[in-house]
Amino acid sequence: MRLVSTLLIPLVCSSLLPAQAQNVSQNLTEGFVHPGLSHKLSDLERMKYMAKQGKEPWISSFKRLNNINGYGKCNYQVRGDKSITTLDATNRQNYDKFKYDGMAAYHNALLWAITGETCHAQKAVEILNSWSNLTGLKSGGTRSLDAGRVIWKMLEGAEIIKATYAGWKPADIKAFSDMLVYPGYSTTEVPEDAIKQQKVTFYWNMYNGDPGRHGNQGLFGFRGVMAMGIFLDNHTMYQRALRYLKGETHPDNDLPYPAGPYLESDTPKKTTEYYNEYKISETDSAANDYGFNEQISHYIWPNGQGQESSRDQAHALLGVSILVTMAEMAWNQGDDLYGFLDNRILAGLEYFYKYNLSFVHQYDDQPIPWEPTPENGEFLQKKDRSGRWLSKEINPYYENSTANTSRGTLVFANNAPIGEMALGHYRDRLELDQDKYLWTERAWQLSIDTIGYYERSGTQVDHPGWGGLTERRVAMSPGDPVQLNSDQDQLIYQTHLLPGTIEAENYDQFVTGGEGHTYHDSDAKNHGGAYRPDEGVDLYQDDDRTYVGRVTAGEWLGYTVEVQSAGTYNISLTYQGRASGGQVKIMLGDQDLTGQVSLSKTHGKWETVTIASGVKLPEGMANLRIHFSGKNKAIRLDSVSIR
């Protein structure tokens, strides 16, 4: 591959989706991927191609999003307008305008990316611009929840539009961005008076979570902070959310996290069968960066039990669902929250689904409801991190009512559509053993079998939704396709299109290292040291050519490709044969395209040879793998061409 520079550029993303979209890729000094909240460019491309080809579950989910869902319409009636300066969470008529507009901005942005219909992008821009004059948020007392609950989907839409549509004017982007942090962003001073007067918008209501309450309420805020940091290219803001979830101290250049511990009353102010609630208050001896219920280790306990399991089952899932969505954002930015504390988020999902699903459905290995109790050691009796609640028993009812049962009500995706995103990672990316995600997958499958369709919006802005379209991955493609944009010297998340040429060094990207996922190499060192030095594939650069070298038998490289039309193709390689006896085989999914091909010695020259002719390829997205065998270190591979 011919490069302008040998420098490894931070992973960013250009907008090459619909034909109308312009390339708005940026050189980002802090390495943000754009779009990069729940969906990268390659994810949007996957949705587009799979829906276009009528593949399930993408096509069914797309049709419902496009035809049945009223928020993804070009003629959606925007509820906001620039005369609104205060968002009032105590007035549902006012507050819900923003909530529904946020859903519409996100859904229209998705449909723009998938269909290329400009009216969807224009509608999203209209929505985003209509709220740019906000200068305050009136809360009912749960500031982090009130702000964070509604801003996430709005930011999902804004991120897609900003990265893929040139029609959102820079001045309007700035006005929207300024609105998010009104009266202004700071890492050294808190606008205390403005907060007391409720003359702040989103950031200042979310930046500290909600330390005295149940974890989901602060998690709503930290999700908003993480999404906002990515959208604003603000590394400090993004790290504020990321570091807090992991229990780390605040970023060196930022404000401290809330202080603790709180002073707890000796006796509970409320006692129930399931929990005790104590009165808590701040003390002068509290230390900064204490870490409360929002942190992963304090929200999901080592056995998978949730901090809110004694509250009710709706809230027990809610916080875990928020953590899944934050883990997806972090993964797209190169950080692994999913795997934190030995996949603690997955443990939380499994605990919830086993308790709830076994209540409504029988399985051969679980014919009766699973009952975790203190006596059998499967329920932990302990105080939460705030000191406000003592968990005593798991609660099958609701927090304030034992007349209604919450157990089993959230296992179906029409209420809480989170399964596709979680399984897309733990099952399809990581390819964990099935027993690790057994109950999460069972709930996902029962939901499809029972309600007869894939995920929709669910409880509006709380959960991700539409996962059959947005989160389902292509078989055998756990990583994400990347290419180097030689014009801009950027590695971008972008699908390899066939017919075309694939540069060998552009094997799929995997955040925690591609070994066993997107490639296999005989050792962990990149002996050539070029291009992707932290991976095990041996990449070299001679003059202006980057290639894969030091190839040994048993190694392979994987690429996510899109065959744009079914047809008959020829396959050729550009390689250098250092000795005779090296062999390659190219597979497309389970289809052997070439058989085992022996390559000749080329006496120091780079040659392009056809290794298969008249190969029939089906239309669609698939994983292409190049397998190496035969004599070790005989081949240097530059590229594969399928035309």
N, C-alpha and C positions, 0 to 999 in steps of 0.2 A: 504494500500500500504506500502511496506517495503522500508525504506529509509536508505541511508548511513548517512545522516545528516539532521537535521531539518532546516538548513539554507536555506532561499529563495535565489536562485542564480539568477543573472541577466539573462534576456531572451537572449539566443543565439541559434544558429542553427547548427546542425550537418548535414553532407551530407550523406543522406541515400537514394538518389534517384536511379540512375541506379545501376544495380547489380555490375557493374565494379567499381563504385565510392567507395572510402574509407571514413571512418569517420574522418573528419578533423575538428570537433567541437573544439572550443577554449574556455578557461576560460578568458573572457575579463573583465578587471577591470573596463572599462567604459561602459559596458553593451550593446555594439553594437550587433544587430541581423545580422547574416550572413547566406546566402545571404540576403541583406537587402536594395537594392535600390528600384526598382519598384516591385521586386518579392522576397518573402520569400520562404523558402523550401516548406512550405505547399501550396503556390501558384503554384510552379513548379509541385508539386505532383498532384494538381487539374488538371492542363493542361494535364499531362501525363495520368491520369486515365480516364478523360472524352474523350480525343481523342482516346485512346485505345478502349473504349467502343462504339465509333461511335456516341457520343452524340452531338447534335447541341446546340450552334453554334461552339463548340470547334473543331469538326472534319472538318468542312468546312474551318475554318480559318487555322487549322493545315495543311490541304492538300495544300492550297495556299502558305503558308509559306514554306512548304517542297518541293513542286513540281514546282510552278510557279515563286516564288521569287528566283532570281539568286544569291542573297547574302548569302543564307543559304545552300551552297553546299560544300561538302567535297573537290571538285576539284576547288573551287573558286581560281582565280589567284590573289595572294596577290600583292598589288600595292606598299607597302612600302618595304624598306630594310635598313639595318643598315648603309648604306653609306649616308643616308639622315640625316643631322644634323639640318637643318632649315626648319620649316614649313612656307610656304610663302602664306599668304592670298591674296596677290596681283597677284599671279600666279595660276589661277584655275587648271592648270594641276598638279601642285604640291599639292595645298591645297585639291583638291578633292580626291587625293589618300588617304589621312588620313580619310576624310569623308566617303568614300565608304568602306574602311577597317574597320572603326568603326561600320558601319551597319553590315558588314559581321561577325565581331567578336561577336556582340550581337546576330545575328540570328543563327549563328552556336552554340553559347553557349546555347540558348534556345532549339535548336534541340538536342543537347547532353543531356540536362536534360530530355527532353521528350522521346527520342528514346533510349537513352543509347548507341548510336553508337559512338564509340571512335573517329572515324575520324573527327567528328564535334568538339570535344574538342581539338583534335590535330590541326585542322585548326585554331581555335580561338587562341590557344597558339602561333602558327606560326605568326599570325597577330600581336598579342600583343608584341612578341619579336622583330618583324621587326622594330618597332618604338622606341625602347628603347635607341637609341643613339641621340635622339633629344636634342639640347642644345639652341635652339632659335626659336622664332616665329616672323615673319615679318608681321606687321599689316598694313592695309590700313588706319588706323586711329581710327578704332572701336575695340580696343584691347579686351575688355571684350566679345563682340559678337564674334569676330574672334576665340578666344580661347574656349569660352564656347559652341559655337554652335556645334563644332565637337567632343569635348571630352566626352560629356554625354553618347552617345551610346557606345563608346569605353569602358567607365567605367562600363556600364551595363553588357557588355560581360565579362569584367575582373572580376567583382564581382562574377558572377555566377561561372566562371571557378575557381577562387581562393578558393571558398567555397565548391565546389563539385567535383573537379578533382585533383587527387594527382599527375598528370603528369606534372603540371607546376612547374618547379624546383624552389626551394627557391632563388637561385641566380638570376634567371630570373625575379622572382616576385620583388626582390629588385631593379634590374636594371630598370624595368618598373616604380616602385614606385618612385625611385630617379629622373627619367626623368620627372615625373609629376610636381615636385617642383623645378627643376633646376633653379639656381645654388645651391639651398638648402633652406630648410624651416626655417623660423624664426618667433618668436612672438615679437621680440624687434627691429629688424633692417630691413629696406627695401633696397634691392639691387638697389639703384637709378641709378648708372652708368650702370649696366647691363640692366636695363629696357630701359634707353635711347638708348643703343646700340642694343636693341632688342636681347639680349643674355639671355633671360629668356623664359621658356616654358609656361606652362599653369597657375599654381597657381598665379604667380606674375602678370599675365595679367588679372586675374579675381577677385582678393581678395577684391577689393574696388568697384566692379561693374563699372558703368559708370555714375557718378553723373550729368553730363551736358547734357545728352541725354534723348531720350524717354526711358520709363521704360523697354521695352522688351530687350534692348541692355545690360543693367546691369543685368537683370534677367538671361540672358544666362550665364553670369559669375557666379552669385551666385548659379545657379543650378549646375554648374561645381564644385564649392567649396563644396557644400553640399554633392554631390556624392563622391567627392574625400575624404572628411573627413570620410565618412563611410568606403570606400574602404581601407583607410590607418589606420583605427582605431584611428583617430585623433579627439578627443572630442572637442578640441578648434576650430579646423577648421570647424567642423560640426556646432558648436554653433555660429560661426561667421556668417554663412549664415542664420541660424534659427533666431537668435536674430535680425538681421538686418531687415528681412521681417516683424517682429512684432513691429518694431520701438523702440527697446530697445537699451541701450548703449552697446558698444563693451564688449566682455568678459574681465574680470579683468586682465587676463594673456596674453592679445593679443594687437595687434596694434589698434589704434583708427580707427573709420570709417571716411570717408571724412567730411571735415568741410564745414559749410554753415552758413547763406545763401550767395548766390552770389549777386553781384551788378548788377542791371538790368538797361538797357538803358531806357530813358524816353519815347522814341518813338520807334515803331517797325521797324525792318529792313526789314520786309516782312509782307504784309497784304493780306489776302485772305478772301473770303466769310466765310470760315470755321474756320480759326485761324489766329492769329497774332504771329509772331516770333520776339523775342527781343534779343538783344545782351547781354550776361552775362559775368561776369569776377569775378575772385576770389578777396577777400579783406582780409586785415590784421586782421580785426575784427571778422572774421568767427570763429565759435566754432566747435570743433570736434563732431562727432556723430550726425550731423544735420538730416540726413535722407532724401533721394531724391525719385525720381519717382519709384524706384524698390519696395519700401515698400508697403505692401498690402493696407494700408489706403490711400496712395497717388496714387496708380495705379488704384484701383477700388474705386470710390467715393461712398458715402452712398446710393445713388439711384441705384447703379449698373453700372453707366456710367464709361467707361474706360478713362484713361488718354490719350489714343491714338484714341479715338472715332472721334475726329476732324481731325485726320491725314488720315486714311482710314480704311476700315473694315478688311483687311488682318492683319494689325498690331494690330488692336483693339482686335482681338482674340488671336494673337500670345502670348502676354504677359500673358493673363489669362491662356492659355494652359500651359505655363511654370510653372505658379503658381500651377496648378493642379498636375503636375508631381512632383513638390517639396513637395506638401502636401502629396502625396502618399509615398514618401521616408520618410518624417517625421513621418507619421502614422506608418510605418513599424518599426520605431525606438522608438515608444511610445510617440510621440508628435503630438498634434492635431492642424495643421495649417488649415485644412479644416473648422473647426468650428470657427476660429478666427474672431472676430468682427461679431458675429451672422451670420456665413456662408457667409462672404463677397465674397469669391471666387465664390460661387454659384450665388450670386446676379449679379456678373459680367457676368457669362455665360448666365443667363436668359435675361439680358439687350441686350447682343449681339444677341442672337438667336431670340428674339422677333422682333428686328429691322430688322434683315436680313431674317429670315424665312418668316415673314408676307409679305415680298416683292415678294417672289417667289411662295407662296402657300396660299390658302385661308382656313380659319377655320370658323366654325359657330360663334364662339365668337370673331373672328377677321377677318371679310370678306374683309377688306381693309388694306393696309400696315400701320403699326404703325409708327407714326411720332412724336418722342419726340422733343419738341421745348422749347425754353426759355419761350415762351408765355403760353404754357400749363403746365409749371412747371416740365416737365419731362426731360429737358436738362439743365445742370448746366453750366453757363458761369463763368469760373474762370481760374486763372493762375495755371499752374502745380507747383510742389514743387521746380523745378529748377528755376522758374521764366522766363524760355525761351519761353514758349508757353502759349497763352491765347486761350482757347477753346471758340468758338462763336456759332457754329452750328455743328451738326453731319454731317459727310462727307460721301456721298454715292459713291464718286469717289475715285481716288487715290491722294496721297499727291501732286504729281507734274503734274497731268494730269486730266483734267475734260473730256477728250475724252473717257475714259474707266470707266466703273462702277465696283466698288469693292463690292457694296452691293449685298448680296445674293450669292456670289461666293464661300464662305467658309462654307456653311451650310452642304455640303456633305462630307462624311468621306473619299472619295478618295483624298481629298485635306488636310483636317485637322482632322485626326482621334483622337478625344479626348473624344467623348461622352461616350464610354464604361467605361473609367477610372472614369470619373466624376459621372456617374450614378451608377457605382459599389459601390461608397461610399454613395452618398446622397440618392439614391433610395434603394439600396440593403443592405448596412450596417446600415445606420441610419433609414431606412424605414420611411422617412419623408412623409408628405402628398403630394400627386401628384402635387398640385398647386404650391409647392415650386420649383419643377424642370420641370414644364410643358413644357416650350419651349426647354429646353435641350433635353428632351425625344422626343418631336415632331421632332426635327431635326435629332436625331438618327434614329427614325422610318422611317421618310421620306427618309433618306439616304438609308436605307436597301431596302425600297420599290422601290426606283427610280433606283439605280445603281445595285441592285440585288445581292449584296454580303456584307459581313461584312468588318470591317476595314482592310485595308492593311497598307503599310508604310506611305502613305500620302506624305507630303513634306519632304521626306527623314529623316533628323536628327532633325527636329524641334519639331515634335509631337510624342507621344508614339507609336501609331499604333498597329495593330493586336489584338485589345481589345477583339474580340469575342473569342480568345484563351486565352489571358493573363489576362484579367480583369473581365470576366464574372464570377459571383459567383454562388454557388450552392443554390438552393431555400431553404429558411428558415435557412440559415447558415450565419448570418451577421458577426459572429466572426471568429476566426482562431483556428484550432485545436492545442492543445499543449499536450506534454507529458513530464514527468520527466525522464531523462536518469539516471537511478539509478547507472550506472557504473561511470558516471562523475559528478553526482549531478547537472544536468543542466536542466532547463526547455527549451524545444526546440519546434519550430513550426513544427509539424509532424502529419500527418493524422492517425487516429485510423483505423487499418486494421481488417476486419472481414473475416473469423473467428478469434476470439481473445478475449482478456479480456481488458475491459476499467476500469481504476481506477476512482472511482466516483469523486475524487477531481480534475481530469484533464478535467473539463468542458472547453469549448472554451474560448479563451482570447478575450477581447475587450478593446481597448486602453483607452477609457474614462470611463470605468467601465461597467461591463457586465449586470447589472440589467436591465431586460426587453429585453435584446439582446441575451445573452447567458445563462442567468439563471433568475429565480425570487425567491426572498427570502422575508420573511415577514417583515424584517427590514434591515437596512443598515450595521449592525455591524456583524463582524465575531466573534461570541461569544467564539469560541474555540481558535482563535488567531493564528492558525497554517497555515503554507505553503503559503497562499495568504491573508495576514492579511488586505489588503486594500479593499477586496471585501466583499460582504454581506453574502456569503455562509458560514455556520458555520462549519469550519474545525477543527478537533481535532487530537491530536496524543497521543496514548497510547503505551508505549514501542516503537516498531519499526513499528507501523501501523498508517497510516493517513486515516481518514474517514470523511464522512459527517454526522453530528449529528444535534440534536435539530430540526428535520424535522417537519414542520407543513403543514397542508392541504393547497393546492393551490400552493405550491412551485414546481419548476421544474428546471432541469439541461439539457443543450444542448451540444451535441458532434457532430462534423463533422466526418463521418465515410466513409470508402470505403469497400463495399461488393465486394470481389474480384471475386466471381463467384456466379451465381444464384444457389439456392439450398434449401434444407430443413435443418433447424437448430433448436437446442435446446437452450433455454435461462435460465440462472441461475443467482442467486444473492448470494453474500457473504455479510451477514448482521448480526446485533445483534438486537434481538427484546427485547426491554426494557419492553414492555407491548403488549398485544394482541390488534388488531384493526387497526394497521397501514396498509396502502394500497399503492400499486404502480401500475402504468400502463406505458408501454414502447411503444412509437410511433416511426416509421421510416417514416419521412415525414408525409403524411396523413394516413399511414397504421398503424392500431392498431395491435401490435404484440402480446399482452398478455391479453388484457382486464383488468379489475380492479382485482388485486390480493391481497387478505388479507394475512398478514404475522403474524406468531405466535410468542409468547414470547419464547425466547431462554434461559432464566434463566442465563444471564450473559455470555453465550458462543457465539462465532462467528460460524455461520453455513452457509454452502453453500446448497441452495435448488434450484431445477429446478422449474421454474414458468410457462414455456410454452414449449411444445414439438411439433416437426413436423411443425415448422413455415417456410413458404415459403418466401424467400427474393429474390428480384430482384438484378441483378448485378448493381453496380454503386455507385456513391457518393450521400450521403443524410445526412440529419440532424436527429440524434437520440435523442429523449427527454425522460427523466424519469420524470413522473408526480407523485406527492405525494398527498395522500388524507387520509381520515379516522382519527384515533386518533392522536392528536398532540404529538410530542416528543416520539413516540413509536419505531421509527426505527433509527438505525445507519447503514449507507450504506458504504461498503468498495469497492465493485466492481461489475461489470456486465460482464458476460461471454456469448458470442454467438458463439456456435461451432456446 
